[in-house]
Amino acid sequence: MSLTKRVEVLFEPGEYQQLERLARIRHESVGAVIRKAVRQDCLRPDQDRRRAAVDWLLAQQFDLPDWEVLKEEMADDIASHIEATLEAS
Protein backbone atom coordinates (compact mmCIF):
# COMPACT_ATOMS: atom_id res chain seq x y z
CA MET A 1 0.00 0.00 0.00
CA SER A 2 1.41 3.34 -1.01
CA LEU A 3 0.79 6.08 1.54
CA THR A 4 0.28 9.37 -0.28
CA LYS A 5 -1.82 11.58 2.01
CA ARG A 6 -0.69 13.23 5.21
CA VAL A 7 -2.92 14.23 8.12
CA GLU A 8 -1.85 16.10 11.22
CA VAL A 9 -3.59 15.06 14.42
CA LEU A 10 -2.85 16.63 17.79
CA PHE A 11 -3.06 14.53 20.97
CA GLU A 12 -2.77 15.35 24.63
CA PRO A 13 0.59 14.16 26.02
CA GLY A 14 -0.98 11.31 28.00
CA GLU A 15 -2.91 10.06 24.99
CA TYR A 16 0.19 10.10 22.83
CA GLN A 17 2.15 8.21 25.47
CA GLN A 18 -0.55 5.52 25.47
CA LEU A 19 -0.32 5.32 21.68
CA GLU A 20 3.48 5.00 21.87
CA ARG A 21 3.16 2.25 24.47
CA LEU A 22 0.64 0.38 22.34
CA ALA A 23 2.82 0.78 19.26
CA ARG A 24 5.83 -0.66 21.12
CA ILE A 25 3.80 -3.63 22.31
CA ARG A 26 2.59 -4.30 18.77
CA HIS A 27 6.01 -3.61 17.22
CA GLU A 28 4.45 -0.96 14.99
CA SER A 29 4.71 2.76 14.51
CA VAL A 30 2.24 5.13 16.13
CA GLY A 31 1.03 5.96 12.62
CA ALA A 32 0.31 2.28 11.91
CA VAL A 33 -1.69 2.00 15.13
CA ILE A 34 -3.74 5.07 14.21
CA ARG A 35 -4.29 3.89 10.62
CA LYS A 36 -5.56 0.51 11.88
CA ALA A 37 -7.90 2.21 14.35
CA VAL A 38 -9.29 4.45 11.62
CA ARG A 39 -9.83 1.50 9.26
CA GLN A 40 -11.55 -0.54 11.96
CA ASP A 41 -13.72 2.21 13.40
CA CYS A 42 -14.36 4.77 10.70
CA LEU A 43 -14.05 3.27 7.26
CA ARG A 44 -17.35 1.40 7.18
CA PRO A 45 -16.42 -2.05 8.48
CA ASP A 46 -20.05 -2.56 9.54
CA GLN A 47 -21.26 -2.21 5.98
CA ASP A 48 -18.73 -4.79 4.80
CA ARG A 49 -19.79 -7.14 7.60
CA ARG A 50 -23.47 -6.66 6.78
CA ARG A 51 -22.83 -7.31 3.10
CA ALA A 52 -20.94 -10.50 3.95
CA ALA A 53 -23.79 -11.61 6.23
CA VAL A 54 -26.37 -10.98 3.51
CA ASP A 55 -24.25 -12.85 0.97
CA TRP A 56 -23.97 -15.76 3.42
CA LEU A 57 -27.71 -15.80 4.08
CA LEU A 58 -28.53 -15.72 0.38
CA ALA A 59 -26.18 -18.63 -0.24
CA GLN A 60 -27.96 -20.80 2.36
CA GLN A 61 -30.60 -23.32 1.42
CA PHE A 62 -33.38 -23.44 3.97
CA ASP A 63 -35.91 -26.25 3.99
CA LEU A 64 -38.92 -24.21 5.08
CA PRO A 65 -42.50 -25.41 4.98
CA ASP A 66 -45.13 -23.78 2.82
CA TRP A 67 -46.09 -20.19 3.77
CA GLU A 68 -49.61 -21.24 4.78
CA VAL A 69 -48.14 -23.84 7.18
CA LEU A 70 -45.80 -21.23 8.65
CA LYS A 71 -48.66 -18.76 9.17
CA GLU A 72 -50.71 -21.41 10.94
CA GLU A 73 -47.78 -22.38 13.21
CA MET A 74 -47.12 -18.73 14.09
CA ALA A 75 -50.80 -18.13 14.85
CA ASP A 76 -50.85 -21.22 17.08
CA ASP A 77 -47.73 -20.03 18.93
CA ILE A 78 -49.21 -16.56 19.47
CA ALA A 79 -52.51 -18.02 20.67
CA SER A 80 -50.69 -20.34 23.09
CA HIS A 81 -48.67 -17.43 24.44
CA ILE A 82 -51.80 -15.29 24.93
CA GLU A 83 -53.60 -18.16 26.70
CA ALA A 84 -50.61 -18.76 28.99
CA THR A 85 -50.43 -15.06 29.82
CA LEU A 86 -54.15 -14.88 30.60
CA GLU A 87 -54.00 -17.99 32.78
CA ALA A 88 -51.04 -16.57 34.71
CA SER A 89 -52.92 -13.35 35.58
Protein Blocks (a to p, Z undefined) as FASTA:
>chain_A
ZZfbdcdddddfklmmmmmmmmmmnopafklmmmmmmmmmmnoplmmmmmmmmmmmmmpc
cddddfklmmmmmmmmmmmmmmmmmmmZZ
